Amino acid sequence: MPELTRRRALGAAAALAAAAGSQAVAASSVSAAEHHHGGPESFDEVYRGRRIEGRPVSGSGHHHGAGYAVFVDGVELHVMQNADGSWISVVSHYDPLPTPRAAARAAVVELQGAPLVPLNAS
């Protein structure tokens, strides 16, 4: 086994930093492609047999998704936009995704056919 030297450690760190930077650029380009007028665009599609929708909302209320609501089969999927622009949902809270559409699709996969149960905020 080769001895760990400062040169090898710095080389490995540089390679990791470059890989992380390229992933961030890819995620931001996907996110930018879905943004329109400062926010994500609306969507309405059937994904894996489930209807997913997303749209901007106005007014106060309990939305943490920067004025954006997502629904799976008509039931609201609570989403939140992180400071870095990524999105998480109540179903996939520890898996940040680049767009609310991606969060809705991830929730459908995670639900494995089970219905989304409404979350009461009270």
N, C-alpha and C positions, 0 to 999 in steps of 0.2 A: 504494500500500500504506500503510495507516494506521500511524502511529508507535506503538511500544509504550510505553505509559505505565505508571506504577506502578498506577493505578486498573485498567487493563485486565489487567495481570498478576495483581493480587489477585483480580479478578473471575474470571479463568480458573482460578486455584488454588482458589477457593471452589467453583466448579462441579465441578471434578475431585474435590475432597474429598467433596462431597455425593453424587456418583455412586458413589464407592468405598464410602461409608457405606451407601448403599441396597443395594448388592450384598452387603455383609457381613451386613446384616439379613436379606436374602432367603435367603442361604446358611445362616444360623443357624436360621431358622425351618424350613427343610427338614430340617436336621440334628436339631433338637429334635423334629420330628414322628416321626423314626425311633428316637429314644432311648426306652428303657424301663428303669427301675430303674438309671439311671446308665450304660447302655451301649446300643449299637445292638441293635435287635431282630433275631431270626433271619429269614432269608428263604430261599426255595427256589422258583425259577421257571425257565422256559425263556425265554431272551432271544435273539432272532435265531437260533433253532435250537440254542442251546447251553444246557446246564443250569448255572445258577449257584446257589450256595448260600453262606450265611453264617450263622455261629452262634458264640455265646460258647464259649470253651474254658477249661478250668481246668488248673492245674499249671504247672510251669516249662516249659522247652523253648525253642524258637527263635522263638516268636511275638512280634512287635513291635507287633501291632495291639491292644494293651491287652487281651489275653486274648480275641481274636476271630480266627476263621479263615474264609477265603473259598476256595471251590473253583469251578473251571470244568471241567465234565465230569469231576468226581471228582479232578482234580489240584489241589493246593493252589496258590493264587495268593497269594504273599507280600504282605501289606498292612502298612502302618504308619500309626498315627495321629500327626499332627503336633501340636505344642504348641497351635496355634490351633484344634484340633478337626477339621481337615480330614484326609482320608485320601489316601494315595498307594499305588501298587502297583509291583511290579517291572516291569510292562509299561508303565505310564504314570507313571513316577517324577517327571516334571517338570510334572505336571498335577494339582494337589491338587483333590480333590472333597469334597463335604459328607458323604458316607456311604460305608460299605464296599460297599453295593449299587451305588452310582454308580461306584465304582472297578471293580467286577466287570463292569458293563455297558461301561465305557470299554475295559477289557481285551479284551472280546469284539469290539468294533468295531476295535480296533487289531490284533488277531490276524488279521482278515480270513479266517476259516475255518481258519487253521493251528492245529494242536494246541498246547496249553500244555505246554511241556517242564518236567518237575519240576526244581526248583532244589535242588541238594544243598548243604547248609549246611556240609559238612565240608571 
